[in-house]
């Protein structure tokens, strides 16, 4: 009987893990839909590329609000409930966005979509880690985050096929149907966090919130994690937001721009897998190494005119290391915090990290408005934040090792 119960729990855990992965693929689609739709939106509404910055940043600002205020609710009312409610909310809003009549209507709806998206990721990452064995927490959290990147690949493929035929509304129609469908699947088959279930409501309420995250025990690591998230997300969204427009501006078709930009997401899927599998013992050090190599790849991209084939390949390399950094960061942060504040820790990190993701497209808009010597110069912009992230991750690795030695027990830096 005990063996049968154990097998049933394992099957439930794997089913839940796959459902969470699928929900993040759908979220990744909706996060990237605006980036791929941007060239068509520019043409449809007759605006300039510099004017499109608020459209690219609107959902990211919404994600900040959602991650900070909706995400931590998972520690109180359950990860599963927040996931389902968030998917239903942003799915319905995405359907409405397909019928927007002007750019600012679209910007407002993308902001509201972002609030729904912001509630998904911290609870999905927290729940995925808790459905896995403790020694695999960092890996599980990192691997499930790959769903976001793979969703960008799906968005690129759909954009290349649909934009030339049906225009930008088609992306938002697809982005509305998919999260509503996944919400139904989550309601039918996703289990609640087994670790969270054993904590009393009183214990959860007393331990949750930014007050503990900024208490003496966690303050230094929390602030360091927030800064790394902001730097890395600024880079990821600076690149994903402007690569399609820059390629299109060089004379390539919308479809070609979508395929080349999709290369960054394909490389990102591979980088996310590799980074996540390396998170076994020293996750923060792995993130530091990936961030440093992303900076090197961007320097090479800016140094020469590679042509469309070389450009696509090197953009894939940049995606490998930059998205690998992001996925490794998700896994490392998820394994750093204890279960009772994990959604709060991830929610605040992802939320404040969105300050960087909001600034990313806007920094690109400002750089283009000021004028760049060549489009290649654009790829120099992310190097400084990546080097800063690498330095902070190296410091977080040292602090985590000191905590492990002080407590004399496994933690985020030694999950065996």
C-alpha positions as CSV (number, residue, x, y, z in Angstrom):
1,X,0.0,0.0,0.0
2,X,2.8,2.4,0.9
3,X,4.6,1.6,-2.3
4,X,1.5,2.2,-4.3
5,X,0.9,5.5,-2.6
6,X,4.5,6.6,-3.2
7,X,4.2,5.7,-6.9
8,X,0.9,7.6,-7.2
9,X,2.5,10.7,-5.6
10,X,5.5,10.5,-8.0
11,X,3.2,10.3,-11.0
12,X,1.2,13.3,-9.6
13,X,4.4,15.2,-9.2
14,X,5.6,14.6,-12.7
15,X,2.1,15.4,-14.1
16,X,2.1,18.6,-12.2
17,X,5.7,19.5,-13.3
18,X,4.7,19.0,-17.0
19,X,1.6,21.1,-16.6
20,X,3.6,23.9,-15.0
21,X,6.1,23.7,-17.8
22,X,3.3,24.0,-20.3
23,X,1.8,27.0,-18.5
24,X,5.1,28.8,-18.7
25,X,5.4,28.0,-22.4
26,X,2.1,29.8,-22.9
27,X,3.2,32.7,-20.7
28,X,6.4,32.9,-22.7
29,X,4.3,33.2,-25.9
30,X,2.3,36.1,-24.4
31,X,5.4,37.9,-23.1
32,X,7.1,37.8,-26.5
33,X,3.9,38.4,-28.6
34,X,4.3,42.2,-28.4
35,X,8.0,42.1,-29.5
36,X,7.2,40.0,-32.7
37,X,4.0,42.1,-33.4
38,X,5.9,45.4,-33.1
39,X,6.9,45.9,-36.8
40,X,3.3,45.2,-37.9
41,X,2.0,47.5,-35.2
42,X,4.3,50.3,-36.4
43,X,3.0,49.9,-39.9
44,X,-0.7,49.5,-38.9
45,X,-0.9,52.6,-36.7
46,X,1.6,54.7,-38.6
47,X,3.9,55.4,-35.6
48,X,7.7,55.6,-35.5
49,X,10.0,53.0,-34.0
50,X,10.8,55.3,-31.1
51,X,7.1,55.6,-30.3
52,X,6.7,51.8,-29.9
53,X,8.8,51.7,-26.6
54,X,5.7,52.1,-24.3
55,X,4.0,49.2,-26.2
56,X,7.0,47.0,-25.6
57,X,7.3,48.0,-21.9
58,X,3.6,48.1,-20.9
59,X,3.2,44.4,-20.1
60,X,6.6,44.4,-18.4
61,X,5.4,47.1,-16.0
62,X,2.3,45.1,-15.4
63,X,4.4,42.1,-14.6
64,X,6.2,44.1,-12.0
65,X,2.9,44.9,-10.3
66,X,1.6,41.4,-10.6
67,X,4.8,39.7,-9.4
68,X,5.0,42.0,-6.3
69,X,1.3,42.1,-5.3
70,X,-0.2,38.9,-6.9
71,X,2.7,36.5,-6.9
72,X,3.2,36.4,-3.1
73,X,-0.5,35.6,-2.5
74,X,0.5,32.0,-3.5
75,X,2.2,31.7,0.0
76,X,-1.2,32.5,1.6
77,X,-3.9,31.0,-0.6
78,X,-1.9,28.4,-2.6
79,X,0.2,28.4,-5.7
80,X,-2.4,26.4,-7.7
81,X,-5.2,29.0,-7.2
82,X,-3.1,31.9,-8.2
83,X,-1.8,30.1,-11.3
84,X,-5.3,29.3,-12.6
85,X,-6.7,32.7,-11.8
86,X,-3.8,34.5,-13.5
87,X,-4.0,32.4,-16.7
88,X,-7.7,33.1,-17.0
89,X,-7.2,36.8,-16.5
90,X,-4.4,37.5,-18.9
91,X,-6.0,35.1,-21.5
92,X,-9.2,37.1,-21.6
93,X,-7.3,40.4,-21.8
94,X,-5.2,39.2,-24.7
95,X,-8.4,38.3,-26.6
96,X,-9.5,41.9,-26.0
97,X,-6.1,43.3,-27.2
98,X,-6.7,41.7,-30.6
99,X,-9.5,44.2,-31.2
100,X,-7.6,47.4,-30.0
101,X,-8.3,50.4,-32.2
102,X,-5.2,52.5,-31.5
103,X,-1.7,52.2,-30.0
104,X,-2.6,53.6,-26.6
105,X,-5.6,51.2,-26.2
106,X,-3.2,48.4,-27.0
107,X,-0.6,49.8,-24.4
108,X,-3.3,49.8,-21.7
109,X,-4.4,46.3,-22.4
110,X,-0.8,45.0,-22.5
111,X,-0.3,46.6,-19.0
112,X,-3.3,44.7,-17.6
113,X,-2.1,41.5,-19.4
114,X,1.2,41.9,-17.6
115,X,-0.4,42.0,-14.2
116,X,-1.9,38.5,-14.9
117,X,1.4,37.3,-16.2
118,X,3.2,38.5,-13.1
119,X,1.2,36.2,-10.9
120,X,2.2,33.1,-12.9
121,X,6.0,32.9,-12.8
122,X,6.8,33.1,-9.1
123,X,4.2,30.5,-8.2
124,X,5.0,28.3,-11.1
125,X,8.7,28.3,-10.2
126,X,8.0,27.8,-6.5
127,X,5.5,24.9,-7.1
128,X,7.8,23.2,-9.6
129,X,10.7,23.1,-7.1
130,X,8.4,21.8,-4.4
131,X,7.1,18.9,-6.5
132,X,10.7,17.8,-7.1
133,X,13.0,16.1,-4.5
134,X,14.8,18.6,-2.3
135,X,18.2,17.8,-3.8
136,X,16.9,18.7,-7.3
137,X,15.1,21.9,-6.3
138,X,17.5,24.3,-8.1
139,X,17.5,22.1,-11.2
140,X,13.8,21.7,-11.3
141,X,13.2,25.4,-10.8
142,X,15.7,26.3,-13.5
143,X,14.4,23.7,-16.0
144,X,10.8,24.6,-15.7
145,X,11.7,28.2,-16.4
146,X,12.9,27.1,-19.9
147,X,9.2,27.0,-20.7
148,X,9.2,30.8,-20.9
149,X,12.0,30.7,-23.4
150,X,10.4,28.0,-25.5
151,X,7.2,30.0,-25.5
152,X,9.3,32.7,-27.3
153,X,10.3,30.1,-29.9
154,X,6.6,29.3,-30.4
155,X,5.7,33.0,-30.7
156,X,8.4,33.4,-33.3
157,X,7.2,30.5,-35.4
158,X,3.5,31.7,-35.1
159,X,4.6,35.3,-36.0
160,X,6.5,34.2,-39.1
161,X,3.5,32.2,-40.3
162,X,0.6,34.5,-39.3
163,X,1.9,38.1,-39.4
164,X,2.2,38.2,-43.2
165,X,-1.3,36.8,-43.7
166,X,-3.4,38.0,-40.7
167,X,-1.4,40.9,-39.1
168,X,-0.6,41.6,-35.5
169,X,-4.1,40.8,-34.0
170,X,-3.5,37.1,-34.8
171,X,-0.8,36.9,-32.2
172,X,-3.0,38.2,-29.5
173,X,-5.9,35.9,-30.5
174,X,-3.6,32.9,-30.1
175,X,-2.2,34.4,-26.9
176,X,-5.7,34.6,-25.5
177,X,-7.0,31.1,-26.4
178,X,-3.9,29.2,-25.1
179,X,-3.8,30.5,-21.4
180,X,-7.6,29.8,-21.0
181,X,-7.1,26.3,-22.3
182,X,-4.1,25.7,-19.9
183,X,-6.1,27.1,-17.0
184,X,-8.7,24.4,-17.5
185,X,-5.9,21.7,-17.5
186,X,-4.4,23.2,-14.4
187,X,-7.8,23.1,-12.6
188,X,-8.3,19.5,-13.6
189,X,-4.9,18.0,-12.8
190,X,-2.5,20.3,-11.0
191,X,-1.8,19.4,-7.3
192,X,-1.1,21.9,-4.7
193,X,2.4,22.3,-3.1
194,X,3.0,19.4,-0.7
195,X,5.5,21.4,1.3
196,X,3.1,24.4,1.6
197,X,0.2,22.2,2.7
198,X,2.0,21.1,5.9
199,X,2.4,24.7,7.1
200,X,-0.5,26.2,9.1
201,X,-2.2,29.3,7.8
202,X,-0.9,31.2,10.9
203,X,2.6,30.2,10.2
204,X,2.4,31.2,6.6
205,X,0.8,34.5,7.4
206,X,3.5,35.3,9.9
207,X,6.4,34.4,7.7
208,X,5.4,36.0,4.4
209,X,6.2,39.4,3.1
210,X,9.0,41.8,2.2
211,X,9.6,42.4,6.0
212,X,11.3,39.0,6.4
213,X,13.0,39.2,3.1
214,X,14.7,42.5,4.2
215,X,15.3,41.3,7.8
216,X,18.8,40.8,9.1
217,X,18.9,37.1,8.0
218,X,18.1,37.7,4.3
219,X,18.7,41.4,3.6
220,X,22.1,41.2,1.9
221,X,21.2,38.3,-0.3
222,X,17.8,39.6,-1.1
223,X,19.1,43.0,-2.3
224,X,21.8,41.3,-4.3
225,X,19.3,39.0,-5.9
226,X,17.0,41.9,-6.8
227,X,19.9,43.7,-8.5
228,X,20.9,40.6,-10.5
229,X,17.4,40.1,-11.6
230,X,17.1,43.7,-12.7
231,X,20.4,43.6,-14.7
232,X,19.7,40.3,-16.4
233,X,16.1,41.0,-17.3
234,X,17.1,44.4,-18.7
235,X,19.5,42.6,-21.0
236,X,17.0,39.9,-22.0
237,X,14.2,42.3,-22.9
238,X,16.5,44.9,-24.4
239,X,17.6,42.2,-26.9
240,X,14.3,40.5,-27.4
241,X,12.4,43.8,-27.8
242,X,14.6,45.4,-30.4
243,X,16.2,42.6,-32.4
244,X,13.2,42.0,-34.7
245,X,13.0,45.8,-35.4
246,X,16.7,46.2,-36.0
247,X,16.8,43.3,-38.4
248,X,13.7,44.5,-40.2
249,X,15.2,48.0,-40.4
250,X,18.2,46.5,-42.3
251,X,16.0,45.6,-45.2
252,X,14.9,42.1,-44.3
253,X,11.3,41.1,-44.5
254,X,9.1,40.8,-41.4
255,X,9.1,37.0,-41.7
256,X,13.0,36.9,-42.0
257,X,13.3,39.3,-39.0
258,X,11.0,36.9,-37.0
259,X,13.0,33.8,-37.9
260,X,16.3,35.5,-37.1
261,X,15.0,36.7,-33.7
262,X,13.6,33.3,-33.0
263,X,17.2,32.1,-33.2
264,X,17.9,33.9,-29.9
265,X,15.0,31.9,-28.3
266,X,16.2,28.6,-29.7
267,X,19.7,29.2,-28.4
268,X,18.0,30.3,-25.1
269,X,16.2,27.0,-24.8
270,X,19.5,25.1,-25.1
271,X,21.3,27.5,-22.8
272,X,18.5,27.2,-20.2
273,X,18.7,23.4,-20.2
274,X,22.5,23.4,-19.9
275,X,22.5,26.0,-17.2
276,X,19.8,24.3,-15.2
277,X,21.6,20.9,-15.3
278,X,24.7,22.6,-13.9
279,X,22.9,24.0,-10.9
280,X,23.6,21.0,-8.7
281,X,26.2,22.3,-6.3
282,X,27.2,25.9,-7.1
283,X,24.2,27.5,-8.8
284,X,25.3,31.2,-8.3
285,X,28.7,30.5,-9.7
286,X,27.1,28.9,-12.8
287,X,25.0,32.0,-13.3
288,X,28.1,34.2,-13.0
289,X,30.0,32.2,-15.6
290,X,27.0,32.3,-18.1
291,X,26.6,36.1,-17.6
292,X,30.3,36.7,-18.4
293,X,30.2,34.6,-21.5
294,X,27.0,36.4,-22.7
295,X,29.0,39.7,-22.4
296,X,31.8,38.2,-24.5
297,X,29.4,37.0,-27.2
298,X,27.7,40.5,-27.4
299,X,31.2,42.1,-27.8
300,X,31.8,39.8,-30.8
301,X,28.4,40.5,-32.3
302,X,29.2,44.3,-32.1
303,X,32.7,43.9,-33.5
304,X,32.0,42.7,-37.1
305,X,29.4,42.7,-39.8
306,X,28.5,39.0,-39.9
307,X,25.9,38.9,-42.6
308,X,22.4,37.4,-42.1
309,X,23.6,33.8,-41.5
310,X,26.4,34.7,-39.2
311,X,24.2,37.2,-37.4
312,X,21.5,34.5,-36.8
313,X,24.1,32.1,-35.5
314,X,25.8,34.6,-33.2
315,X,22.4,35.8,-31.9
316,X,21.7,32.2,-31.1
317,X,24.9,32.1,-29.0
318,X,23.9,35.3,-27.3
319,X,20.5,33.7,-26.5
320,X,22.3,30.6,-25.2
321,X,24.3,32.5,-22.6
322,X,21.9,35.3,-21.7
323,X,18.8,33.1,-21.3
324,X,20.9,30.5,-19.6
325,X,21.8,33.2,-17.2
326,X,18.1,34.0,-16.6
327,X,17.1,30.4,-16.1
328,X,20.0,29.7,-13.8
329,X,19.0,32.8,-11.9
330,X,15.5,31.5,-11.4
331,X,16.8,28.2,-10.1
332,X,19.4,29.7,-7.8
333,X,17.0,32.2,-6.3
334,X,14.2,29.6,-5.9
335,X,16.6,27.3,-4.0
336,X,18.0,30.1,-1.8
337,X,14.7,30.8,0.1
338,X,12.9,28.4,2.4
339,X,9.5,27.1,1.3
340,X,7.4,29.4,3.5
341,X,8.7,32.5,1.8
342,X,9.7,31.1,-1.6
343,X,6.8,32.6,-3.6
344,X,7.3,35.9,-1.8
345,X,11.1,35.8,-2.5
346,X,10.7,34.9,-6.1
347,X,7.7,37.3,-6.5
348,X,9.6,40.3,-5.2
349,X,12.8,39.4,-7.1
350,X,10.9,38.9,-10.4
351,X,8.8,42.0,-9.7
352,X,11.7,44.4,-8.9
353,X,13.7,42.7,-11.6
354,X,11.0,43.9,-14.0
355,X,12.3,47.4,-13.4
356,X,15.2,46.3,-15.6
357,X,12.9,44.6,-18.1
358,X,10.9,47.8,-18.4
359,X,14.1,49.9,-18.9
360,X,15.4,47.5,-21.5
361,X,13.1,48.5,-24.4
362,X,13.2,52.1,-23.3
363,X,17.0,52.2,-23.2
364,X,16.9,50.8,-26.8
365,X,14.4,53.5,-27.8
366,X,16.6,56.2,-26.3
367,X,19.8,54.9,-27.9
368,X,18.1,54.8,-31.4
369,X,16.7,58.3,-30.8
370,X,20.2,59.7,-30.0
371,X,21.6,58.0,-33.0
372,X,24.0,55.0,-33.3
373,X,27.1,54.8,-35.5
374,X,25.8,51.5,-36.8
375,X,23.2,48.9,-35.8
376,X,26.0,46.7,-34.4
377,X,26.8,49.4,-31.8
378,X,23.4,48.5,-30.2
379,X,24.8,45.2,-29.0
380,X,27.3,47.0,-26.8
381,X,24.6,48.3,-24.5
382,X,23.9,45.1,-22.6
383,X,27.6,44.4,-21.7
384,X,27.9,46.5,-18.6
385,X,24.7,45.1,-16.8
386,X,25.9,41.6,-17.6
387,X,29.3,42.2,-16.1
388,X,27.6,43.7,-13.0
389,X,25.4,40.6,-12.8
390,X,28.4,38.3,-13.0
391,X,30.2,40.1,-10.2
392,X,27.1,40.0,-7.9
393,X,26.5,36.3,-8.6
394,X,30.1,35.6,-7.6
395,X,29.5,37.4,-4.3
396,X,26.2,35.6,-3.8
397,X,28.0,32.3,-4.3
398,X,30.5,33.2,-1.5
399,X,27.7,34.3,0.9
400,X,25.7,31.2,0.3
401,X,28.8,29.0,1.0
402,X,29.3,30.9,4.2
403,X,25.7,30.3,5.2
404,X,26.1,26.6,4.4
405,X,29.2,26.3,6.5
406,X,27.6,28.3,9.4
407,X,24.5,26.1,9.4
408,X,26.4,22.9,8.6
409,X,23.5,21.7,6.4
410,X,22.7,21.5,2.6
411,X,21.3,24.7,1.0
412,X,21.1,26.4,-2.3
413,X,24.8,26.0,-2.9
414,X,24.9,22.3,-2.0
415,X,21.7,20.5,-2.7
416,X,23.1,16.9,-2.1
